Amino acid sequence: MSDFSIIAFAGARSVGRKSLPERNPCHNQVMRDQRHRDLSLLTKAHLHLHFTGSMRQTTLVDLAAKHGVRLPSALLEADPLRVPADERGWFRFQRLYDAARACVRDEDDMRRIVREAAEDDAAEGSGRLEIQVDPTSYAPFVGGITPALEIVLDEARAASAATGTEVAVIVASSRMRHPLEARTLARLAAQNVGDGAGEVVGFGLSNDERRGDTQTFAHAFAIARRAGLASVPHGGELLGPGHIHDVVDALHPDRLGHGVRSSEDPRLLEELVSQGIALEVCPASNVSLGVYADDEQVPLRTLVDAGATVALGADDPLLFRSRLVDQYTTAREVHGFGDHELAHLARGSIQASRAPESTKARLLAGVDRWLEEPDGEH
Ligand SMILES: [Zn+2]
């Protein structure tokens, strides 16, 4: 697929979304302030992005050709993935994800993915990226989980210097693997703990929420937390409030990957807010995975109105065909967020990051500058 066709497709998708009402040219400055600023210039942090899932489609095609891997046609399509929120739907998503991951086979591939994720984030106004990687997936090609993680950390440092977007790393364990493997990963993550570029800031748990026993991962998360890592498990996307209670009780999250289903239980949502547990909300992911029928159904308003700290994220743009700025565009165009509310979301993402205070202050000042300029030019 050429660059052009992807660009053409990106345009088509935004046309397909609920568009803004026709604006009367006589509308006043307030209206301009509400709608006109460029969202790619809004300073923000990106806290929910997976390593393989961050890949550009063009890069995936390159890597498949390089390694002689035949890609499933669904990975070459322009349309975002759409599956039902059941086990079959998840299986389809996972199969495609695995097919993409099978194209990542050496150090150069891994470095390219980190570098391009940083470049894409930088182009979208993200000053801080916390990218999730499960090093076990790439370990066979580079001599083990330690070198796999070292490659990602080393490139994260280099990409941060090159792009100006600070790239930190979350080591993610999987619900599909033995909980003892999660402990090994937590120990590896703990050895690389820090808050800056090329350091490990958090420990995650991903894959199908319906699989595995959350409690059995508690020990791994205790290791991670003791080392000073943030606890950032997935929870509350495919399953509802009961599951979120389990995750909160067992894993003591600082942030929940998704957590959108907390909207179904006001008391639970209030608890999350009072405990300061931020939500990494990924609207395109929710719709692609069938959790909500369309963008309108994503309960972004409910979460924000309840006082939750929300960090919008893209999750797996490779499959959902929707990057970071697209999530803010959805908030603006579908959920009616004005620029002050979008700035509030951006501040939430920065505050919920594990960035050093100096970075947070710099990024928050960027948000203020975006609001000061009528068209966000600075
Ligand atoms: Zn995710």
Residues whose N, C-alpha, C, O or C-beta is under 5 A from the ligand:
A	BS01	ZN	D315
